[in-house]
Amino acid sequence: MSPKRNQTLGEFIIENQDSFQYSSGELSKLINAIRLAAKVVNHEVSKAGLIDILGGVGETNIQGEDQQKLDLFANDKFIQTLKNREIVCGIASEEEDSFISINSNDENHQNKYVVLIDPLDGSSNIDVNVSVGTIFSIYRRVTPIGTPVTMEDFLQPGHKQVAAGYVVYGTSTMLVYTTGDGVNGFTLNPALGTFYLSHPNMTFPENGRIYSVNEGNYVHFHQGVKDYIKYCQMEEDDRPYTSRYIGSLVSDFHRNMIKGGIYMYPKSSVTASGKLRLLYECNPMAFLAEQANGLAIGGKNRILDIEPTELHQRVPFFCGSRNMVEKLQEFLDKYH
């Protein structure tokens, strides 16, 4: 069924229930929990600078990164909101050391889904009023219903996701998600507190003219990545490409999906395994990219085929317009 602009998010879910392989009621509960928490976080983000929500808290998360006040606020809000829905049996967050097990109201562990979340991607940009976002990934549990969740429920390859998406808090607030049947974007009307379908059937252009990478780390990159960056900068055909890097994965991905481009966060001599988290960032963004006619790789391998080994595993990440990722792959293959 072709999406209709200006549908509400709730109307869209009901009308497109056949695209979700499980109960539409389950999907509604999951997405509505994300939607509600996102609205609360958006409200706080929009007040940053007016209330004491900026800056660090003097602590680090499991990855050794400085935690921002808004990181913890967003983390608490998403966990609290998801816990209140009779649908989620476990939550893993980038800000938590381990996963959180959630029992059903009847105390019999009947809930079916686990959610993995990066509550506030790019939070270091908050202090300078640059767009940030939330990334989420949803799986059905693999352990038997009626038992508490285990690590096995979270360490699933990305191709087993049943839904994934992000919320970008920028000049407008958008929720973009997929259930494996294309990608659609919804913009928040702040006056009504309602998300409306504004970007139906989002796709990456097959070609793009934007490359997004932290070129300050160039000296540390693998030679194949260096060569590709030089290729992007050559005066030849439709090049040089434009370099655009915000430092917020959600923002860079969102722009590249609309305009066409490639996002790169390679491993380096400083970060031997890469920096981005497979479960909280790379898998959900890779699912979205592939559903939007793009590609996402970790080097030789497709991101969605990686078998996770730990909750906070890091991997190299490249995603974006199909032809650009394939060209990058050619440069990487020269050195393998």
N, C-alpha and C positions, 0 to 999 in steps of 0.2 A: 504493500500500500504506500502510495506516495505521501510523504509528510506535508502537512499544511502549515504554512507560516502563521504565527500568532496563536497556535494552539498552546495551551498551558502544558507544563511538563506532565501533570497528572493525566490530562486528556490524551497526550501523546502515548504514554505508557499503556493506557487502556486500549487505545485504537490499534496499537502495534503489538498487542500481547502475543500474537502468534510467532513473532520473531524471537521470543525468549523461550528456550526449550523447556523451562520449568514453569511453575505457576506464576501467572501475572500478579497475583496478590503478593507473592514473595518478592518479586522484583519491585513492586510499588513500595513495600515496607523498606527495602534496602535503599532505594534511591531517595525516598522521602526522608530517611534518616540523614543521608548525606546532604540533601537539600536544606534541611532545617539547621544542621550544624554550620553549614556554609553561610547561611544568612546571619547567624549569630557572630561568626568570625568576621564576616564582611563588615558588620556594624562596628566591631572593634577596630578593624584595620582602617576604616574611614575616619576614626577618631584619633588615630595615632598622632601624637604631638600635642593633643589637647588633654589627654589623660596619661597617667603613669604606666604606659604599656610599652614604651620604647626602651631599647638598651638590653644589655645582658643581665643575667641573674647571678653571674659569678660561678656557674657550674658548667660541666661538660656532659654531653650525652654519651651513649655507648660507643660512638665512633670517635670520641675525643674532640668533638666540635663544641665550641662555646654555645650555650643555649641562650636564646633570646626570650624575653618575657612573653612575647607574643607566640613563640614556639610552644611554650608550656600552656598558655591559655587555649590555643587551638587544639593542642593534644587533649587537654581535659574535656573540651566541649565535644569533640568528635567521639571520644570514648564514652562519655556520659550519654550522649544522644543514641549511639548504637546499642549501648547496654539496655536502654529503655524500650527497644523494639524486640518483639518476640520472634526473632528471626536469626540473630547472630549468636554463634556458639563460641567464637573466639576472635580476638583482635590482636594484631601485631602492629606496632608503631615504630617508626624510626627513632622516636624519642624514648622508647622503653627498652630496658635490657632484655626482657623476654616477652613471650606472648601472654595475653590475658585470657583466661578461660571464663566463659559466661554460661551459667546454668539457665535452663528454661524456667518459666514461672511454676511449673509443676514439679520442679526439682529432679526431673528425669532426663535431662540433657537431650531434649527433643529438637533443639534448633539445628539448622542445616548448613549455615554459611559461615565462612571466616572472611574477615576484612583485613587487608594490609594497607597501611596508610602512611603517607608523608604529610603530616598535618599542616605544615607551612613551609613549602619549598621556596628557597630564595629569601629566607627571613632576614639575612644580613642586609638586604636592600630596603627594609622597612624604614630605617632611620633616614634614608635619603629619598623617600617617597617614590620608589620604583615598584612596578608591579610584582606581586608575589602570587603564590597559588597553593592549592591542596591537590594531592594526587592519591587516587584510591584504586584498589584492586580487589576483586571479589572472586572467591572460589567456593564450590561446594565441598564440604568436608569429605574425607576419604575413610576416616575411621567410622565404626558403626554408630548410628544414632542410638542414643541411650547411654552413651559413655562420654566421659570428659574428652575434650579435644587434646591432641598430642602434637608434637613438633611435626609429625608426618602430614598433618592437615595443612600446614603452612609451607612446607618445603615441596611445593608442586611446580612443575615446569609451567612457563607462561602460557603455553598453548591450551592449558586446562582452565584458564580464567573463564568465568561466565559473564563477567562484566568488568569494565574498567573505565576510568575517566579522570578528569581534573576539573578544578574550579580555578579560574583566574580572576584575581581581585585587581582590576585596573581602572581605566577610565569608565568602564562599565564592568559589572560582575557577570561572568559567564560560566555555566556548567556544561561541559562537553563530555559525552560518554558513548560507549558502545556496548552492545550485548552480543556482538559477533555478526551483526547484520547492518553494517555501515556505521557511520559516525554522525551524530547530530548535536548541535549546539543551542543552548537556551540562555537567553539574557534576562537578568533580573530587572524587573520594574520596581525600583525602590519605593515608589509611592504606594504600590499595592502589595509589595512583598511577594510577588509571584514571578516565576520563571516562565518566559514565553519562547517558543521555538523561533529562532532568528536566523539560524544557519543550518538548514536541512542538507543532508547528504554531503557532508564536508569531505573533500578529497585533496590530496597533495597534487599539484601540477606535476606531470611526469618529469619536466625539466624545471630548474630553478636558477636564480642568479645570486643567491645569498648563501654564504657559508658562515657558520656560527661556531667559534672555538676560541678558547682563551689563548691568544697568540703570545701572551707573556710567558707561557710555558713552552714555547716553540723549541728551545734548545734541548728540552728534556724528552721530546717526542721521538717515537719510532720513525725510522727513515722513510717508510712508506707514507706516513702521515705528513711528514715534512715535504715530500715530493708532491703530494696532492695539494697542499696549501700553495706551493709555488705554481702548480698548474692553474689553480683558481686565480692567481694574480697575473698570469701571463696576458699580454696584449695579443690576442689571437681569437678569431671567430667572434663569439659573443662575450668573450672575456676581456678584461678582468671582471670577476664577480665582486659583489659588494660584501664587505665584512660587517656583520652585525652580531654583537654578543652582549646580552643583558646580564647574564650571571644568574638567571632564574630559569630553570629547565622548562617550566610551564610556559613562561612568556616567550622564550626562544622557539619552543616547539609550536606554539599557537601561531606565531607570526609566520614561521616557515610553512606550516600546513596551508595557510591562506595564500601566501605569496609565492611559495616554492623555494626550497632551500634545503640545506643539510646541516644537521647539528652534530658536533663531534666532541666527545670527552674521552680521549684515548688514555691508555695506560702510558706510563712514562718512567724515566729513571728515578723519579721521586715517588710516584704511586704505581708500584709494579703490577698491581691487580686492577688498576683503574680507581676511580673515586666514587662513582655513582652506585647506589644500592640496587642490586638486581631485583629484589622483591618489592621494594617500595617505589622505585622510580623507573627502572628500565623495562620490566615486564609490562606494567600498565601502559607506558608510552609506546612500547613496541606493538602491543595489541591494537592500540588506536592507530598507529602508523600503518600497519598492514590492512586494517579495515578501511583506511582512507587512501588506499592504492599506493602507499609508500613502502619503504623497506626499513628494517632495523637489524643491525648486525653487531657482533661483539669483536669482530676481526674476521676469522674464518667462518665462524658459526652464526646461525640465526639466533637472535636473543631468545625467542620463545621456545627454543629446543634445549636450552641450558638446564641441566638438572641441578637444582640448588643443593648446597651442602650445609649452609648455615643461614641463620635468620638475617644477619646483617652483611651478607656477602657482597663484595664489590666486583664490578666488571667494567671493561671498556665499553663504550656505547657510541654508536653512530646510527643516525636515523634521518629520514627525510624523503625527498623526492627520489623516485625509483632510479632514474638515469644517473643522478648524482651519486647515489650510494653505490651503484654498480661500477661507476668510474673509480670511486675511491677503492673499491674492492680490487680492481686491477692493479692499483699501486701497492696495496698491502700484499697481494699475492706475489709480487716480485721479490719479496724479502722473506718468504716462507719456504 
